[in-house]
Every structure is written in C-alpha cells, then in structure tokens.
Amino acid sequence: MKNKPDDRRDNVEKIQASIDHTIQNMELAEETIAITHDEKKKKALEAKNERREEALGGFRKEIRDEAIDRDRGYK
C-alpha cells in the first residue's frame, strides 16, 4: 500500500477558508452575546471567542508560511 504524496497546492485556500469560518463564528457569537440575558452563556461565548482569536493568530502564521513555501515551489 502506497502513501499518498503530500499535495500542498491548496493549503493556502483551505487555511483561508478556516479563517473565514472562524471569523463568521465569532461574529455570530457576538450577536448572541448582545441579545442573551443568560450570563453563563455570555461568559462561555466570550471564552470561546478568546480561543478563536488565538487560533486566528496561528492560522495567519500558517497561511504566511504556506504562501512563502508555495512561492518557493515547496522545496
């Protein structure tokens, strides 16, 4: 059984899609925070958005690295 070759050609686009999805989730959470009266739910959503913000930093670093590698021909 052969392993599939590493195909990284669309990694930048996949990471960008993850960034977009994370931002959408953050915005939806903010909308929910604004209208909910449940303090426990607010705190949970605020904590989740903090983790999402941290994840965005990692995504941005990863997309930068992938873009550089793509420009260099993945060598």
KEKE-3310 file (N, C-alpha, C; in steps of 0.2 Angstrom, whole numbers, plus 5000, padded with zeros to 4 digits):
npx = (5004:5003:5008:4999:5005:5012:5001:5001:4996:4984:4983:4984:4972:4963:4967:4963:4949:4946:4950:4940:4928:4930:4930:4917:4910:4914:4908:4894:4893:4896:4884:4875:4879:4876:4862:4857:4852:4857:4869:4879:4880:4884:4897:4903:4903:4910:4923:4925:4926:4938:4947:4946:4951:4964:4967:4966:4977:4987:4982:4985:4999:5002:4996:5004:5017:5014:5011:5023:5031:5024:5027:5041:5041:5038:5050)
npy = (4994:5011:5027:5042:5055:5071:5084:5100:5111:5117:5122:5135:5141:5132:5135:5149:5148:5142:5152:5162:5155:5154:5168:5171:5163:5169:5182:5178:5173:5185:5192:5184:5186:5199:5199:5190:5186:5177:5175:5165:5159:5170:5172:5159:5160:5171:5167:5157:5164:5171:5160:5157:5169:5167:5156:5161:5169:5159:5153:5163:5164:5152:5152:5162:5156:5145:5151:5157:5145:5140:5150:5147:5135:5124:5118)
npz = (5000:4995:5001:5000:4990:4997:4994:4993:4987:4988:5001:5006:5002:5009:5022:5023:5021:5033:5042:5038:5041:5055:5059:5055:5064:5076:5074:5074:5087:5094:5091:5097:5111:5113:5113:5122:5139:5148:5158:5160:5148:5140:5146:5142:5128:5126:5131:5122:5110:5113:5113:5099:5094:5097:5090:5077:5076:5075:5063:5054:5054:5049:5036:5031:5031:5022:5010:5008:5006:4995:4985:4984:4978:4986:4991)
capx = (5000:5007:5006:4998:5010:5010:4999:5000:4995:4978:4983:4983:4965:4960:4968:4959:4943:4946:4950:4934:4923:4931:4928:4910:4908:4915:4903:4888:4894:4895:4877:4871:4881:4872:4855:4856:4852:4860:4876:4883:4880:4888:4904:4905:4904:4916:4929:4926:4929:4945:4951:4945:4956:4971:4968:4967:4984:4990:4981:4988:5006:5002:4995:5010:5022:5012:5012:5031:5033:5021:5031:5047:5040:5038:5056)
capy = (5000:5017:5033:5047:5061:5077:5089:5106:5116:5121:5123:5142:5142:5129:5139:5155:5146:5141:5159:5165:5152:5156:5175:5171:5160:5174:5187:5175:5173:5192:5194:5181:5189:5205:5198:5185:5188:5172:5177:5159:5158:5175:5170:5154:5163:5176:5162:5153:5169:5172:5155:5158:5174:5164:5152:5166:5171:5153:5152:5168:5162:5146:5154:5166:5151:5141:5156:5158:5139:5140:5154:5144:5129:5119:5114)
capz = (5000:4995:5004:4995:4990:5000:4990:4997:4982:4990:5008:5007:5001:5015:5028:5022:5022:5040:5045:5036:5045:5062:5059:5055:5071:5081:5073:5077:5095:5097:5090:5103:5117:5113:5114:5128:5146:5151:5160:5160:5141:5138:5148:5138:5122:5127:5132:5115:5106:5115:5110:5092:5092:5097:5084:5071:5075:5072:5056:5050:5054:5045:5029:5028:5029:5016:5005:5006:5003:4988:4981:4983:4975:4991:4992)
cpx = (5004:5004:5004:5003:5007:5008:4997:4998:4989:4978:4982:4975:4961:4961:4964:4952:4941:4946:4943:4928:4924:4929:4920:4907:4909:4910:4896:4888:4893:4888:4873:4873:4877:4865:4853:4856:4855:4867:4881:4885:4885:4896:4907:4907:4910:4923:4930:4929:4936:4949:4951:4950:4963:4972:4969:4974:4988:4989:4984:4996:5006:5001:5001:5016:5020:5013:5019:5033:5031:5026:5038:5047:5040:5044:5059)
cpy = (5006:5023:5038:5053:5067:5082:5095:5112:5120:5123:5130:5143:5138:5133:5145:5153:5145:5148:5162:5162:5154:5163:5175:5168:5165:5180:5184:5175:5180:5194:5190:5184:5195:5204:5194:5188:5183:5173:5171:5158:5163:5174:5165:5156:5167:5172:5159:5158:5171:5166:5155:5164:5172:5160:5156:5168:5165:5152:5157:5167:5156:5148:5158:5161:5147:5145:5157:5151:5138:5144:5151:5137:5123:5115:5114)
cpz = (5000:4998:4999:4996:4993:4995:4994:4993:4985:4998:5010:5007:5007:5021:5028:5023:5030:5044:5044:5041:5053:5063:5059:5062:5076:5081:5076:5084:5098:5096:5096:5109:5118:5115:5120:5135:5151:5152:5159:5152:5138:5140:5144:5131:5121:5127:5125:5110:5107:5112:5102:5090:5092:5091:5077:5070:5073:5065:5051:5049:5049:5038:5026:5026:5023:5010:5003:5003:4996:4983:4979:4980:4979:4991:4999)
residu = (MET:LYS:ASN:LYS:PRO:ASP:ASP:ARG:ARG:ASP:ASN:VAL:GLU:LYS:ILE:GLN:ALA:SER:ILE:ASP:HIS:THR:ILE:GLN:ASN:MET:GLU:LEU:ALA:GLU:GLU:THR:ILE:ALA:ILE:THR:HIS:ASP:GLU:LYS:LYS:LYS:LYS:ALA:LEU:GLU:ALA:LYS:ASN:GLU:ARG:ARG:GLU:GLU:ALA:LEU:GLY:GLY:PHE:ARG:LYS:GLU:ILE:ARG:ASP:GLU:ALA:ILE:ASP:ARG:ASP:ARG:GLY:TYR:LYS)
# end
